[in-house]
Structures are given as C-alpha cells and as structure tokens.
C-alpha cells in the first residue's frame, strides 16, 4: 500500500481522510487537513462554524467566474463492525479496491477535487476568476448548520457563485456515466390519527384510529400527484413507518401514527402537496394532527458552460457520453443551486455508499481528479 500512496496523491489524501473517524457531525479535523494543503497554494481560509458543525469556506483569486467545489467530510455510522472485512476507519486496499467508511461518500471526491486544484495551480498559477471550496461536516445528519447555514451567510454578503461542482458519488455503473443536474424535492409528514382507546369487545365504545386511517391511506397511496416531466419522474408518496397499538390483542389504541415522504418533481410544490394531503384527510372526517418537515425543494440546472465542460472532460478521460440525471436522494446541491449557481454533481460509483464494506476502485481516483481538472481548465483558462 505504501507504493500505491506514493504513486497517487489522490489515493494518499483519500486514505488520510478515511482514517479520521468523522461520524456526522464530527469533522475529526478533516477540514483542517484540507485547509493546510490549500493554504500552501494561496487560498484564504474562513471557518463559518455553527451548532457544533465544522464549515470551511476557502477561496483563491478574485472576480468572475466563481466556481465552488463542494463536499462533506462527515460519514454515516458503520453498522455492525463484525460484518466489515476490515476496520472501516483503517483504509485497506484489496484487489485494486479501497475499502473504508467514506471511500465513496465522499472522501474520495474531496481528495480528487483538492488534487485537481493542486494540479491546476501548479501548472497554471494565474487563472481567471475565483476558486472556492465549501466543505461541511453536516450533510449526513440534520443538514441545518452545514451548507444551508454557509449559503445564508455568504448570500447576505452578496456573494453569488457562477458554477458549483459537488463531489457526491453520482456515477452508476462506471466512473463518469452520469452527471447529476438536479434532484427531486423531499417533503416529510408525520400524521397522528386520533381515536378513543378501549376494549375490542365493545366497538361501540371506542374509536379505532387504524380503521379510520385505512381509507385515507388508500386514497393517499392511489393519488396521482403529477405526471413528471422531461427531466423528472412523477412525484412519489411512500409510507416509511406506521405505529399503533399497546401490545395487547384486546385493546383498541387511542391513536395511530404514520410517517411518510414525498419525493417530488418540479411539477408539484410543497404548498400544493400539503394542501392536497389535507383535503384527502379532511374528507374522511376524523380527528388528526399533522406535522410537516421540508428537507429540500427540487432543482434543475439548465444546460450551460458547466455542463458542457463536464461532458467534455468526462469524454476526454473515459470516452463516455454521460447521462444527465435527476434521480436518487438529496444532497447539499439542493442548497447551492437556488443560490444561483449552475450546479452539477460528479463523483465515483455510488453502488456501495452507506453500506457495509464501502469501497471505491483505486484506478478511478486519479481519473476522477483528471475529470475535475479538465472542467476547471475549461472554466478558468486565463
């Protein structure tokens, strides 16, 4: 492994980051490691920390275009350690594959970005415009005090980026086969149907909230919320949790709780979905409480200079013509895109993210960095 690290700066930095136990929202000094490297290139660091979250905003240059390289250092919990083939925080290479928590999501993306910028500024010290990194330790957690917070702070200063590249694991089957150009919105609801507890043998003396919920739930599941569009599939409604009962088989519960989620496209809005759900519930005539939580609104980046540069860089490095994709979950791109930046997500293959034995192909690390370098060269040629 020592020879591999010496041959590839991207691999060396990726393994150094994986070795730091940065379980969300603990940064474990990953940002400090990155800042120290970038400061050697003339970057200026600013820490915009909040709520126990580490946020690094680090810039070099001035004027337009302003390109942000964005990512997160925090990782999800490991899961059962006895199911890992090696310590998730002791990176290990086996048969050309690097294993460790964060290998794909997304410490390899961060390392590839840093090394791409090092390569760019070593060969071309004087570039047009401004380069910036926005790195947080609160992407895998609540996402309240990370990128969302930094964007608010910078927006209040009048800072407006032109382009943003988020290093999330976006590739599907091979490196560079997808560019994420948008994401669906995510809207969560917690519905509590209120009833009246009592003995199952006396149904006339109880109000069974499960029975009252059933037709409403059927209506919600069968509802066609929209038909999607050229860029997004139709909005989907999914129940993730359902809780009711006292544990006894002879007691009607006093309430029933349902947790659900909308993954919605640009044909629907938070307000329209909320209104339609409440109309369906009100039509059933039962008592209920409903709490909403918006995780992120849908966004779509229109085709421009960044997408064109990304397509060209990927084609040069891999020979692929990448799919422009909007599926999958959410990411911090949902906070950056509304800021006004043309935003894409480009990173390693996402097959193992959040799984036991998370991994990335070692050969993909330098190739990913070359893709980022190719994009930056196209956008910032002096």
Secondary structure, DSSP 8 states (H G I E B T S, - for coil): -HHHHHH-HHHHHHHHHHTS--BTT--TTHHHHHHHHHHTTT-EEEE--BTTB-EEEEEEE-SS-EEEEEEE--B-----GGGSSS-TTS-EEETTEEESTTIIIIIHHHHHHHHHHHHHHHH-SS-SSEEEEEEES-SSS--SSSHHHHHHHHHHTT---SEEEE----BSSSTTSEEE-EE-EEEEEEEEEE-B-EETT-GGG-B-HHHHHHHHHHHHHH-------SSS---EEEEEEEEE--S-TTEE-SEEEEEEEEEE-TTS-HHHHHHHHHHHHHHHT-EEEEEEEEEE--EE--S-HHHHHHHHHHHHHH----EEE--S---THHHHGGGT-EEEE--SB-TTTTSTT-EEEHHHHHHHHHHHHHHHHHHH--
